[in-house]
Amino acid sequence: MINVASITRTTSACPAQWEGLTDDGKDVYVRYRSGWLSIEVGDVEEFCDFIGEDQNDEEELARMKRIGMSDEHLSGMKTTFETMRKFGRGPLCFDGYMEFEELKEATLKSFAWPENEV
């Protein structure tokens, strides 16, 4: 179990990021982007896992169309999704929002966090 003594949110979304210190003075860096949560302690990646939800590409393209994306851009996004699925490292997700409570819940077996972020 890694004990984090202090943690401060440095960005709120896309990616959501925090920086902090362990109780023995090591730097902690947390990043959540595209459904992937990674945590480095010192220079070591201690946690990396996909915790987002794999998107439904057709639903995402329909949402983009509803908010006004042009047909040309939609075609490009469809090609991007296909390429990312073919060569990517796993599920496709553009989620980059995470609350501190979600971070604590996702890592409760490996990390002890302070009650609140600073």
CNS distance restraints for C-alpha pairs under 8 A (distance, minus, plus):
assign (resid   1 and name CA) (resid 109 and name CA) 7.28 0.50 0.50
assign (resid   1 and name CA) (resid 110 and name CA) 4.96 0.50 0.50
assign (resid   1 and name CA) (resid 111 and name CA) 5.39 0.50 0.50
assign (resid   1 and name CA) (resid 112 and name CA) 6.74 0.50 0.50
assign (resid   2 and name CA) (resid  22 and name CA) 7.27 0.50 0.50
assign (resid   2 and name CA) (resid 110 and name CA) 6.26 0.50 0.50
assign (resid   2 and name CA) (resid 111 and name CA) 4.75 0.50 0.50
assign (resid   2 and name CA) (resid 112 and name CA) 6.05 0.50 0.50
assign (resid   3 and name CA) (resid  22 and name CA) 5.59 0.50 0.50
assign (resid   3 and name CA) (resid  23 and name CA) 5.85 0.50 0.50
assign (resid   3 and name CA) (resid 111 and name CA) 5.94 0.50 0.50
assign (resid   3 and name CA) (resid 112 and name CA) 4.73 0.50 0.50
assign (resid   3 and name CA) (resid 113 and name CA) 6.40 0.50 0.50
assign (resid   4 and name CA) (resid  20 and name CA) 7.26 0.50 0.50
assign (resid   4 and name CA) (resid  21 and name CA) 5.91 0.50 0.50
assign (resid   4 and name CA) (resid  22 and name CA) 4.06 0.50 0.50
assign (resid   4 and name CA) (resid  23 and name CA) 5.78 0.50 0.50
assign (resid   4 and name CA) (resid  28 and name CA) 7.79 0.50 0.50
assign (resid   4 and name CA) (resid 111 and name CA) 7.08 0.50 0.50
assign (resid   4 and name CA) (resid 112 and name CA) 5.95 0.50 0.50
assign (resid   4 and name CA) (resid 113 and name CA) 5.08 0.50 0.50
assign (resid   4 and name CA) (resid 114 and name CA) 6.45 0.50 0.50
assign (resid   5 and name CA) (resid  20 and name CA) 7.52 0.50 0.50
assign (resid   5 and name CA) (resid  21 and name CA) 5.80 0.50 0.50
assign (resid   5 and name CA) (resid  22 and name CA) 5.01 0.50 0.50
assign (resid   5 and name CA) (resid  23 and name CA) 4.84 0.50 0.50
assign (resid   5 and name CA) (resid 113 and name CA) 6.91 0.50 0.50
assign (resid   5 and name CA) (resid 114 and name CA) 5.95 0.50 0.50
assign (resid   6 and name CA) (resid  20 and name CA) 5.23 0.50 0.50
assign (resid   6 and name CA) (resid  21 and name CA) 5.47 0.50 0.50
assign (resid   6 and name CA) (resid  22 and name CA) 6.98 0.50 0.50
assign (resid   6 and name CA) (resid 113 and name CA) 7.73 0.50 0.50
assign (resid   6 and name CA) (resid 114 and name CA) 6.23 0.50 0.50
assign (resid   6 and name CA) (resid 117 and name CA) 7.12 0.50 0.50
assign (resid   6 and name CA) (resid 118 and name CA) 7.42 0.50 0.50
assign (resid   7 and name CA) (resid  18 and name CA) 6.38 0.50 0.50
assign (resid   7 and name CA) (resid  19 and name CA) 5.60 0.50 0.50
assign (resid   7 and name CA) (resid  20 and name CA) 4.06 0.50 0.50
assign (resid   7 and name CA) (resid  21 and name CA) 6.67 0.50 0.50
assign (resid   7 and name CA) (resid  28 and name CA) 7.95 0.50 0.50
assign (resid   7 and name CA) (resid 113 and name CA) 7.99 0.50 0.50
assign (resid   7 and name CA) (resid 114 and name CA) 7.39 0.50 0.50
assign (resid   7 and name CA) (resid 117 and name CA) 5.29 0.50 0.50
assign (resid   7 and name CA) (resid 118 and name CA) 6.12 0.50 0.50
assign (resid   8 and name CA) (resid  18 and name CA) 5.32 0.50 0.50
assign (resid   8 and name CA) (resid  19 and name CA) 5.40 0.50 0.50
assign (resid   8 and name CA) (resid  20 and name CA) 5.98 0.50 0.50
assign (resid   8 and name CA) (resid 117 and name CA) 5.45 0.50 0.50
assign (resid   8 and name CA) (resid 118 and name CA) 4.76 0.50 0.50
assign (resid   9 and name CA) (resid  16 and name CA) 7.78 0.50 0.50
assign (resid   9 and name CA) (resid  17 and name CA) 5.87 0.50 0.50
assign (resid   9 and name CA) (resid  18 and name CA) 4.19 0.50 0.50
assign (resid   9 and name CA) (resid  19 and name CA) 6.52 0.50 0.50
assign (resid   9 and name CA) (resid 117 and name CA) 6.91 0.50 0.50
assign (resid   9 and name CA) (resid 118 and name CA) 7.03 0.50 0.50
assign (resid  10 and name CA) (resid  16 and name CA) 7.74 0.50 0.50
assign (resid  10 and name CA) (resid  17 and name CA) 5.50 0.50 0.50
assign (resid  10 and name CA) (resid  18 and name CA) 5.21 0.50 0.50
assign (resid  10 and name CA) (resid  19 and name CA) 6.76 0.50 0.50
assign (resid  11 and name CA) (resid  15 and name CA) 6.92 0.50 0.50
assign (resid  11 and name CA) (resid  16 and name CA) 5.35 0.50 0.50
assign (resid  11 and name CA) (resid  17 and name CA) 5.16 0.50 0.50
assign (resid  11 and name CA) (resid  18 and name CA) 7.09 0.50 0.50
assign (resid  12 and name CA) (resid  16 and name CA) 4.77 0.50 0.50
assign (resid  12 and name CA) (resid  17 and name CA) 6.69 0.50 0.50
assign (resid  12 and name CA) (resid  97 and name CA) 7.02 0.50 0.50
assign (resid  12 and name CA) (resid  98 and name CA) 7.64 0.50 0.50
assign (resid  13 and name CA) (resid  17 and name CA) 7.53 0.50 0.50
assign (resid  13 and name CA) (resid  96 and name CA) 5.34 0.50 0.50
assign (resid  13 and name CA) (resid  97 and name CA) 4.84 0.50 0.50
assign (resid  13 and name CA) (resid  98 and name CA) 7.15 0.50 0.50
assign (resid  14 and name CA) (resid  32 and name CA) 7.54 0.50 0.50
assign (resid  14 and name CA) (resid  33 and name CA) 5.77 0.50 0.50
assign (resid  14 and name CA) (resid  34 and name CA) 7.87 0.50 0.50
assign (resid  14 and name CA) (resid  95 and name CA) 7.31 0.50 0.50
assign (resid  14 and name CA) (resid  96 and name CA) 4.14 0.50 0.50
assign (resid  14 and name CA) (resid  97 and name CA) 6.34 0.50 0.50
assign (resid  15 and name CA) (resid  31 and name CA) 6.32 0.50 0.50
assign (resid  15 and name CA) (resid  32 and name CA) 5.42 0.50 0.50
assign (resid  15 and name CA) (resid  33 and name CA) 4.70 0.50 0.50
assign (resid  15 and name CA) (resid  34 and name CA) 7.97 0.50 0.50
assign (resid  15 and name CA) (resid  96 and name CA) 4.92 0.50 0.50
assign (resid  15 and name CA) (resid  97 and name CA) 6.94 0.50 0.50
assign (resid  16 and name CA) (resid  31 and name CA) 5.79 0.50 0.50
assign (resid  16 and name CA) (resid  32 and name CA) 5.17 0.50 0.50
assign (resid  16 and name CA) (resid  33 and name CA) 6.74 0.50 0.50
assign (resid  16 and name CA) (resid  96 and name CA) 6.00 0.50 0.50
assign (resid  16 and name CA) (resid  97 and name CA) 5.81 0.50 0.50
assign (resid  16 and name CA) (resid  98 and name CA) 6.04 0.50 0.50
assign (resid  17 and name CA) (resid  29 and name CA) 7.40 0.50 0.50
assign (resid  17 and name CA) (resid  30 and name CA) 5.34 0.50 0.50
assign (resid  17 and name CA) (resid  31 and name CA) 4.54 0.50 0.50
assign (resid  17 and name CA) (resid  32 and name CA) 6.48 0.50 0.50
assign (resid  18 and name CA) (resid  28 and name CA) 7.90 0.50 0.50
assign (resid  18 and name CA) (resid  29 and name CA) 5.92 0.50 0.50
assign (resid  18 and name CA) (resid  30 and name CA) 5.00 0.50 0.50
assign (resid  18 and name CA) (resid  31 and name CA) 6.75 0.50 0.50
assign (resid  19 and name CA) (resid  27 and name CA) 7.34 0.50 0.50
assign (resid  19 and name CA) (resid  28 and name CA) 5.46 0.50 0.50
assign (resid  19 and name CA) (resid  29 and name CA) 4.70 0.50 0.50
assign (resid  19 and name CA) (resid  30 and name CA) 6.34 0.50 0.50
assign (resid  20 and name CA) (resid  27 and name CA) 5.89 0.50 0.50
assign (resid  20 and name CA) (resid  28 and name CA) 4.83 0.50 0.50
assign (resid  20 and name CA) (resid  29 and name CA) 6.64 0.50 0.50
assign (resid  21 and name CA) (resid  25 and name CA) 5.54 0.50 0.50
assign (resid  21 and name CA) (resid  26 and name CA) 5.39 0.50 0.50
assign (resid  21 and name CA) (resid  27 and name CA) 4.75 0.50 0.50
assign (resid  21 and name CA) (resid  28 and name CA) 5.37 0.50 0.50
assign (resid  22 and name CA) (resid  26 and name CA) 5.20 0.50 0.50
assign (resid  22 and name CA) (resid  27 and name CA) 6.61 0.50 0.50
assign (resid  22 and name CA) (resid  28 and name CA) 6.79 0.50 0.50
assign (resid  22 and name CA) (resid  41 and name CA) 7.98 0.50 0.50
assign (resid  26 and name CA) (resid  41 and name CA) 6.33 0.50 0.50
assign (resid  26 and name CA) (resid  42 and name CA) 5.36 0.50 0.50
assign (resid  27 and name CA) (resid  40 and name CA) 7.94 0.50 0.50
assign (resid  27 and name CA) (resid  41 and name CA) 5.66 0.50 0.50
assign (resid  27 and name CA) (resid  42 and name CA) 5.06 0.50 0.50
assign (resid  28 and name CA) (resid  39 and name CA) 7.04 0.50 0.50
assign (resid  28 and name CA) (resid  40 and name CA) 5.69 0.50 0.50
assign (resid  28 and name CA) (resid  41 and name CA) 4.62 0.50 0.50
assign (resid  28 and name CA) (resid  42 and name CA) 6.44 0.50 0.50
assign (resid  29 and name CA) (resid  39 and name CA) 5.65 0.50 0.50
assign (resid  29 and name CA) (resid  40 and name CA) 5.15 0.50 0.50
assign (resid  29 and name CA) (resid  41 and name CA) 6.60 0.50 0.50
assign (resid  30 and name CA) (resid  37 and name CA) 7.40 0.50 0.50
assign (resid  30 and name CA) (resid  38 and name CA) 5.89 0.50 0.50
assign (resid  30 and name CA) (resid  39 and name CA) 4.53 0.50 0.50
assign (resid  30 and name CA) (resid  40 and name CA) 6.58 0.50 0.50
assign (resid  31 and name CA) (resid  36 and name CA) 7.95 0.50 0.50
assign (resid  31 and name CA) (resid  37 and name CA) 5.81 0.50 0.50
assign (resid  31 and name CA) (resid  38 and name CA) 5.45 0.50 0.50
assign (resid  31 and name CA) (resid  39 and name CA) 6.56 0.50 0.50
assign (resid  32 and name CA) (resid  36 and name CA) 5.53 0.50 0.50
assign (resid  32 and name CA) (resid  37 and name CA) 4.44 0.50 0.50
assign (resid  32 and name CA) (resid  38 and name CA) 6.55 0.50 0.50
assign (resid  32 and name CA) (resid  96 and name CA) 5.85 0.50 0.50
assign (resid  32 and name CA) (resid  97 and name CA) 7.27 0.50 0.50
assign (resid  32 and name CA) (resid  98 and name CA) 6.98 0.50 0.50
assign (resid  33 and name CA) (resid  37 and name CA) 6.79 0.50 0.50
assign (resid  33 and name CA) (resid  94 and name CA) 7.22 0.50 0.50
assign (resid  33 and name CA) (resid  95 and name CA) 6.19 0.50 0.50
assign (resid  33 and name CA) (resid  96 and name CA) 4.29 0.50 0.50
assign (resid  33 and name CA) (resid  97 and name CA) 7.50 0.50 0.50
assign (resid  34 and name CA) (resid  52 and name CA) 7.37 0.50 0.50
assign (resid  34 and name CA) (resid  92 and name CA) 7.30 0.50 0.50
assign (resid  34 and name CA) (resid  93 and name CA) 4.95 0.50 0.50
assign (resid  34 and name CA) (resid  94 and name CA) 4.39 0.50 0.50
assign (resid  34 and name CA) (resid  95 and name CA) 4.87 0.50 0.50
assign (resid  34 and name CA) (resid  96 and name CA) 5.60 0.50 0.50
assign (resid  35 and name CA) (resid  50 and name CA) 5.53 0.50 0.50
assign (resid  35 and name CA) (resid  51 and name CA) 5.58 0.50 0.50
assign (resid  35 and name CA) (resid  52 and name CA) 3.91 0.50 0.50
assign (resid  35 and name CA) (resid  53 and name CA) 6.82 0.50 0.50
assign (resid  35 and name CA) (resid  92 and name CA) 7.84 0.50 0.50
assign (resid  35 and name CA) (resid  93 and name CA) 5.51 0.50 0.50
assign (resid  35 and name CA) (resid  94 and name CA) 6.66 0.50 0.50
assign (resid  35 and name CA) (resid  95 and name CA) 5.40 0.50 0.50
assign (resid  35 and name CA) (resid  96 and name CA) 6.64 0.50 0.50
assign (resid  36 and name CA) (resid  48 and name CA) 6.97 0.50 0.50
assign (resid  36 and name CA) (resid  49 and name CA) 5.68 0.50 0.50
assign (resid  36 and name CA) (resid  50 and name CA) 4.34 0.50 0.50
assign (resid  36 and name CA) (resid  51 and name CA) 6.01 0.50 0.50
assign (resid  36 and name CA) (resid  52 and name CA) 6.69 0.50 0.50
assign (resid  37 and name CA) (resid  47 and name CA) 7.49 0.50 0.50
assign (resid  37 and name CA) (resid  48 and name CA) 5.60 0.50 0.50
assign (resid  37 and name CA) (resid  49 and name CA) 5.54 0.50 0.50
assign (resid  37 and name CA) (resid  50 and name CA) 6.26 0.50 0.50
assign (resid  37 and name CA) (resid  51 and name CA) 6.75 0.50 0.50
assign (resid  38 and name CA) (resid  45 and name CA) 7.16 0.50 0.50
assign (resid  38 and name CA) (resid  46 and name CA) 7.72 0.50 0.50
assign (resid  38 and name CA) (resid  47 and name CA) 5.29 0.50 0.50
assign (resid  38 and name CA) (resid  48 and name CA) 4.25 0.50 0.50
assign (resid  38 and name CA) (resid  49 and name CA) 6.65 0.50 0.50
assign (resid  39 and name CA) (resid  45 and name CA) 5.84 0.50 0.50
assign (resid  39 and name CA) (resid  46 and name CA) 5.78 0.50 0.50
assign (resid  39 and name CA) (resid  47 and name CA) 5.02 0.50 0.50
assign (resid  39 and name CA) (resid  48 and name CA) 6.55 0.50 0.50
assign (resid  40 and name CA) (resid  44 and name CA) 5.36 0.50 0.50
assign (resid  40 and name CA) (resid  45 and name CA) 4.21 0.50 0.50
assign (resid  40 and name CA) (resid  46 and name CA) 5.53 0.50 0.50
assign (resid  40 and name CA) (resid  47 and name CA) 7.02 0.50 0.50
assign (resid  41 and name CA) (resid  45 and name CA) 6.40 0.50 0.50
assign (resid  41 and name CA) (resid  46 and name CA) 6.40 0.50 0.50
assign (resid  50 and name CA) (resid  91 and name CA) 7.96 0.50 0.50
assign (resid  51 and name CA) (resid 106 and name CA) 7.75 0.50 0.50
assign (resid  52 and name CA) (resid  93 and name CA) 6.63 0.50 0.50
assign (resid  52 and name CA) (resid  95 and name CA) 6.85 0.50 0.50
assign (resid  53 and name CA) (resid  91 and name CA) 7.62 0.50 0.50
assign (resid  53 and name CA) (resid  92 and name CA) 7.89 0.50 0.50
assign (resid  53 and name CA) (resid  93 and name CA) 6.37 0.50 0.50
assign (resid  54 and name CA) (resid  91 and name CA) 5.01 0.50 0.50
assign (resid  54 and name CA) (resid  92 and name CA) 5.21 0.50 0.50
assign (resid  54 and name CA) (resid  93 and name CA) 5.46 0.50 0.50
assign (resid  55 and name CA) (resid  59 and name CA) 7.94 0.50 0.50
assign (resid  55 and name CA) (resid  60 and name CA) 7.14 0.50 0.50
assign (resid  55 and name CA) (resid  91 and name CA) 7.62 0.50 0.50
assign (resid  55 and name CA) (resid  92 and name CA) 5.86 0.50 0.50
assign (resid  55 and name CA) (resid  93 and name CA) 5.46 0.50 0.50
assign (resid  56 and name CA) (resid  60 and name CA) 6.22 0.50 0.50
assign (resid  57 and name CA) (resid  61 and name CA) 6.12 0.50 0.50
assign (resid  57 and name CA) (resid  78 and name CA) 7.73 0.50 0.50
assign (resid  57 and name CA) (resid  81 and name CA) 7.08 0.50 0.50
assign (resid  58 and name CA) (resid  62 and name CA) 6.14 0.50 0.50
assign (resid  59 and name CA) (resid  63 and name CA) 6.15 0.50 0.50
assign (resid  60 and name CA) (resid  64 and name CA) 6.22 0.50 0.50
assign (resid  61 and name CA) (resid  65 and name CA) 6.19 0.50 0.50
assign (resid  61 and name CA) (resid  74 and name CA) 6.64 0.50 0.50
assign (resid  61 and name CA) (resid  77 and name CA) 7.59 0.50 0.50
assign (resid  61 and name CA) (resid  78 and name CA) 7.25 0.50 0.50
assign (resid  62 and name CA) (resid  66 and name CA) 6.20 0.50 0.50
assign (resid  63 and name CA) (resid  67 and name CA) 6.43 0.50 0.50
assign (resid  64 and name CA) (resid  68 and name CA) 6.54 0.50 0.50
assign (resid  64 and name CA) (resid  69 and name CA) 5.60 0.50 0.50
assign (resid  64 and name CA) (resid  74 and name CA) 7.40 0.50 0.50
assign (resid  65 and name CA) (resid  69 and name CA) 5.00 0.50 0.50
assign (resid  65 and name CA) (resid  70 and name CA) 7.04 0.50 0.50
assign (resid  65 and name CA) (resid  71 and name CA) 7.76 0.50 0.50
assign (resid  65 and name CA) (resid  74 and name CA) 7.16 0.50 0.50
assign (resid  69 and name CA) (resid  73 and name CA) 6.29 0.50 0.50
assign (resid  69 and name CA) (resid  74 and name CA) 6.39 0.50 0.50
assign (resid  70 and name CA) (resid  74 and name CA) 6.13 0.50 0.50
assign (resid  71 and name CA) (resid  75 and name CA) 6.11 0.50 0.50
assign (resid  72 and name CA) (resid  76 and name CA) 6.45 0.50 0.50
assign (resid  73 and name CA) (resid  77 and name CA) 6.16 0.50 0.50
assign (resid  74 and name CA) (resid  78 and name CA) 6.13 0.50 0.50
assign (resid  75 and name CA) (resid  79 and name CA) 6.35 0.50 0.50
assign (resid  76 and name CA) (resid  80 and name CA) 6.13 0.50 0.50
assign (resid  77 and name CA) (resid  81 and name CA) 6.09 0.50 0.50
assign (resid  78 and name CA) (resid  82 and name CA) 6.27 0.50 0.50
assign (resid  79 and name CA) (resid  83 and name CA) 6.12 0.50 0.50
assign (resid  80 and name CA) (resid  84 and name CA) 6.02 0.50 0.50
assign (resid  81 and name CA) (resid  85 and name CA) 6.10 0.50 0.50
assign (resid  81 and name CA) (resid  92 and name CA) 7.74 0.50 0.50
assign (resid  82 and name CA) (resid  86 and name CA) 6.19 0.50 0.50
assign (resid  83 and name CA) (resid  87 and name CA) 6.10 0.50 0.50
assign (resid  83 and name CA) (resid  88 and name CA) 7.65 0.50 0.50
assign (resid  84 and name CA) (resid  88 and name CA) 4.77 0.50 0.50
assign (resid  84 and name CA) (resid  92 and name CA) 7.39 0.50 0.50
assign (resid  85 and name CA) (resid  90 and name CA) 7.35 0.50 0.50
assign (resid  85 and name CA) (resid  91 and name CA) 7.30 0.50 0.50
assign (resid  85 and name CA) (resid  92 and name CA) 6.87 0.50 0.50
assign (resid  98 and name CA) (resid 102 and name CA) 6.29 0.50 0.50
assign (resid  98 and name CA) (resid 103 and name CA) 6.92 0.50 0.50
assign (resid  99 and name CA) (resid 103 and name CA) 6.49 0.50 0.50
assign (resid 100 and name CA) (resid 104 and name CA) 6.30 0.50 0.50
assign (resid 100 and name CA) (resid 116 and name CA) 7.96 0.50 0.50
assign (resid 100 and name CA) (resid 117 and name CA) 7.16 0.50 0.50
assign (resid 101 and name CA) (resid 105 and name CA) 6.17 0.50 0.50
assign (resid 102 and name CA) (resid 106 and name CA) 6.07 0.50 0.50
assign (resid 103 and name CA) (resid 107 and name CA) 6.35 0.50 0.50
assign (resid 104 and name CA) (resid 108 and name CA) 5.69 0.50 0.50
assign (resid 104 and name CA) (resid 111 and name CA) 7.68 0.50 0.50
assign (resid 104 and name CA) (resid 112 and name CA) 7.86 0.50 0.50
assign (resid 104 and name CA) (resid 113 and name CA) 6.65 0.50 0.50
assign (resid 107 and name CA) (resid 111 and name CA) 5.77 0.50 0.50
assign (resid 108 and name CA) (resid 112 and name CA) 6.68 0.50 0.50
